[in-house]
Amino acid sequence: MDSNPGEGMTPPLNAITRCSSRAALVLAGALALSLTPALHAPASAQQTQEAGELMESRTLDNGLDVLVIPDPSVPIVTIELTVKNGAYTETPELNGLSHLYEHMFFKGNAVIPNQEAYLERMRELGIVFNGTTSSERVNYFFTLPADNLQPGLEFMYDATVSPNFDEAEFAREKEVVLGEADRAESSPYYWLNRGVESLLWYRYPARKDPLGSREAITAATVAQMTRMKELYYVPNNSVIMVAGDVEPAEAFATVESIFGKWERGPDPFEVEPVPPHPPLEGDAFVVVEREVQMPVFQLNWHGPSVGEDPVATHAADVLSFILSQPTSRFYKELIDSQLTLGASLSYYTQAFTGPISLTAQTLPDTFYAALEAALIEVSRFADPDYFTDEQLEAAKTILAVQEIYGREQTSSFAHTVTFWWAVAGLDYYRSYIADLQAITRDDIANYVRTYLEGQPMVVGALASPAHIEELGLSEERLQEVVERVRARIAEDAPQATEARQGGQP
């Protein structure tokens, strides 16, 4: 069981990724090399069509979405319940309770009296289980022998509709969740991200923090769990996925026979609307002091909301992949130059404002030069000569191939699909490859100018006490560097435009 505290954590520094349940969208170099002959060919219509054909969907009368991915290769099946819940539904006094509810899901219910009996029934059915909580999704999944599909679905139904919320087990589970917080807080990067996100999400920080606050978790009550169940755990806010060795018609019929009696509830987002986060009003800066070997800095922006600007989310994928390649200008200027030990750009797809982060780790003596170089590179992302046509087409093709390869493990594919069901809708996922292939230079330039270039940002730095002293590192110093570089960029802009136009006015 995982609260996904890492979804906002510093990403790996040697890869530029789009953070999502689709996992990293950056192919290993060996795969890229193996695909070189095909890089200039777009994904075929057949490949694009197969994305929709791999799964079937139905909606029951009570509003429950049901998805089936048949795969007879192994006699197992994965059953997954996904609910539109998570940090984005939480006020400060509820922060972390979606994750706490996830833990209580694996306890007793009206049919199975306690956790001991719950675990024994899992052993009888051969279930391997887990659950995760992120900003905009909570999911629970069982993998078990295909012959146990019906009892497995019954087991999932009982856990969903009639949890006990035993007071003693609730108290124990709060301690478990607090223990997860302890482990997260042992990482210095947790504190960098906490500092950054408190500024990035200045109005509603709780709605981007699935791990939650100690105060809210400690004060949580069974009554709050019951309210969460009544509001969010309703069929019209949920999806059941069945993936594996099943016949779709049989799977749909079995799900309907069990979950069809689950009573529809009010739309939870009409009862408790999620407020959109207001834009950043200006730059903000934070320096975090922790014992780390080398300094790290982050540049963070508000990115696109997938429902409002889906084209920008695809442009983010393509640009990030281009930048990740050793042949890219970004890689050469920041990594090959030895200004940084590693640099990454990430975008996390969300319905409610996905964050964009540029992260770099440096040696102390290159910290400020690397920060300046990163700011300059961002200002050039939209330049027409920043990447070649070949790099653009290669990125789109390899991302499409990576997406197709990601469907080969059925259980992981199921998790991917339910993530997109919750965050963006299935139509977005089904057309992902086709939409990716349609991305143009203008789309990337629009993405950069709308969300990155010259836009307000949060600049964070993480360093040891010794390096902070050595560098004279402070919020004021970071602000001075950013303002100086921006002034230089503005001063150079007319000359750069003239150069691009071949010297013509």
Number of C-alpha atoms within 10 A of each C-alpha: 16 18 27 16 19 16 17 22 17 21 22 15 18 16 22 29 27 26 21 17 18 18 13 14 23 21 19 10 11 8 12 19 11 10 15 11 9 13 20 18 11 19 21 13 10 8 15 18 14 13 17 15 11 13 19 15 16 14 15 16 14 17 19 23 19 21 24 24 26 19 19 14 9 11 13 20 27 27 23 26 22 25 25 24 25 29 28 26 25 24 16 16 15 22 28 30 29 30 27 24 24 21 22 22 22 21 23 23 23 12 14 20 14 18 17 12 15 18 16 12 16 17 12 9 18 15 20 13 16 16 20 20 29 26 28 21 23 27 25 22 23 22 23 22 18 18 14 17 23 15 13 23 23 17 20 22 16 18 21 20 19 15 23 21 21 16 11 8 15 21 15 10 18 21 13 14 24 19 12 16 17 12 11 17 13 10 14 18 21 18 18 24 21 17 20 25 22 17 22 27 21 14 15 20 21 25 25 28 27 32 29 28 18 16 13 16 22 14 10 20 15 15 10 13 20 15 11 18 17 14 18 22 22 24 27 23 22 24 25 26 28 30 29 27 22 21 14 19 10 10 23 22 12 16 22 19 13 17 23 17 12 18 14 16 16 14 15 20 13 8 9 11 11 15 12 13 16 12 14 18 9 9 17 18 21 22 21 25 19 18 15 16 13 15 24 28 26 27 22 26 25 24 25 26 21 22 16 12 13 18 19 23 25 25 25 27 26 29 27 22 27 26 25 22 20 13 13 16 19 24 21 15 16 23 20 15 11 14 24 26 19 20 28 24 27 25 24 23 26 21 21 22 22 19 23 23 26 22 25 29 27 24 17 17 13 16 22 19 14 25 27 16 18 22 19 16 17 18 19 17 22 22 16 14 11 14 19 13 13 10 20 20 20 23 28 30 24 25 22 23 20 19 18 17 11 16 17 11 11 22 22 16 20 23 22 18 21 27 25 22 21 22 20 18 16 17 11 16 19 20 14 18 26 19 17 22 19 14 21 15 18 12 19 24 20 17 24 24 16 15 18 23 21 15 15 18 24 23 27 24 27 27 25 18 14 13 20 19 11 11 15 12 20 16 16 13 15 22 15 12 16 17 13 12 16 17 12 12 17 12 11 11 13 11 12 15 14 12 12 13 10 9 10 8 7
